[in-house]
C-alpha cells in the first residue's frame, strides 16, 4: 500500500509517498481502509525530529483517520456494533498517512450522522484533545468563560463550537481579520494578538473578572500573561509549545488566584486513558455533530501524493480549520 513514513527529519521536502507492507491486524484492532487523514501539529513536530514515534507504533505518519471497516480482530467485542463495511473514524498512535490503518477498537467511533466522510478525518484528534482538556481536565462548566489561543486552527475552531454548544462564553485569539471573522461566526469574541493585549482585552470583556479556563497552544511565552488573564479559581491547560518550552511563572499570583496549571499530551497517554476519552467524546460530542451544533471545518484537502504541499500549507499558518489528506 502507499504510505508516508518518518524516514528523516526536516522540512516538508523530506516527506515522500512509498510502498510499504499493509499493517497487521491485532487481536483487539480494527483494520480500516482509509478515506482521509488529518494533519496535526504533532505531525509537524515529528517531521522535524522533535516528537519521537512510540516504540510499539509504526513509523508511518498520521494520528487520525476516517474510513471503512475491512476486518475486525478476534478480540473486538461483538457488543461494539461494528461490521465490515461500516464507516468510522479513529484515533491512531501512528499510521494514518496510508491507504490502510489499524486502530485499537476502543479508539474507533462510528461516522457521525450527517458528517462528510472526508471531513470526518479531522475530528478524532481535535475532539479528543478538546474534550479531555477543557471538560475532563479543567472541568469547564456551563456559564464559564473559555479563552482559546489559536482560535482559527483545527483545535480552536472545534473548541469554540463545543464550548458554545455546552453553554460557555468563548474568547479566541487570532492573527488576522479573516480569522477573526471565522471565529466570530462560530460564536466567539475575537481578540487580535497582533494589535491588542489579550490580557487587557480579556479582562475588559469579563468586567475585570478574568476568564475561567484557558486552552493554550503557545506554552512558555504565554505562561505569565495567561495567569494575569485568569479569574480566581481559574484553570490553564497547556497543550503546545509554539512559544517555547521554558518560562517564568509568578507562583505568588498562582496561589493568590487559587489557580491550576495543567499540562497534557494525548499521544503518550496509556491506552486505558485514550479509551475513556474516546468514550466521553462519543457520549458528549457526537450528538452535537449529529444535531449540527458542531461541524468540522476543513481549510483544504490534498491528495496523498501532495503530502509535501499539504505540510507547506499547514506550516504557513494560513489555514482556518483542518488540513486533510485524501486517499
Secondary structure, DSSP 8 states (H G I E B T S, - for coil): -EEEB--S-SSGGG--EEE-------TTEEEEEEEEEE--HHHHHHHTTSS---TTS-SB--SEEEEEEEEE-TTS-GGG---TT-EEEEE-SS--SBSEEEEEGGGEEE--TT--TTGGGGTHHHHHHHIIIIIIIS---TT-EEEESSTTBHHHHHHHHHHHHTT-EEEEEESSHHHHHHHHHTT-EEEETTTS-HHHHHHHHTTTS-EEEEEESS-GGGHHHHHHHEEEEEEEEE---TT-S-----HHHHHHTT-EEEE--STTS-HHHHHHHHHHHHHHTHHHHHHTSS---EEEEEEGGGHHHHHHHHHHT---BEEEEE-
